[in-house]
Amino acid sequence: MSKVLVLNASYEPLNITSWRRAIVLVIKGKAEQVEHNGKLIYAELSLPTVIRLRQYVRVPYKEIPLTRRNLLQRDNHTCQYCGYAGDGLTLDHVVPRSRGGGDTWDNMVTACVRCNVRKGNRTPREASMPLRNPPRKPHSSLYFEVARQIRSGTHQEWKKYVIGV
Ligand SMILES: [Zn+2]
């Protein structure tokens, strides 16, 4: 069912909610509709796709876990060396483990088996295999989910509210 992006009063993305909950927030006057998809629910209420809270909410920072799944998602399931997207992707340590490279967001990238083997025990520079995107720690799990929704083509209108997706 349709999801709704909730913005803080400051216009920063806050979370993703169901359209039902979003409608309740709008009806109660706690949020205003920012974007809608034109489908009418009631006489004067369209189905929102982005709403904004009237009151600013403070949110504690939530650490995003470094997992295989999250790394693949960050890298859009694409080999960061050759651009291959498909089955059998592996994780590569940019600076190899044997040379002190750690399990961190900025030292791990998605790589196809071929590139992983070819790179071997070398750095991208030594192997002349530049990375397509410098690996970074994602902002938050919300950005992750928003990026996924935008990529799948369901919520293009969310794009302008999220920087770096
Ligand atoms: Zn590759």
Residues whose N, C-alpha, C, O or C-beta is under 5 A from the ligand:
A	BS01	ZN	C79 Y81 C82 G83 Y84 C112 C115
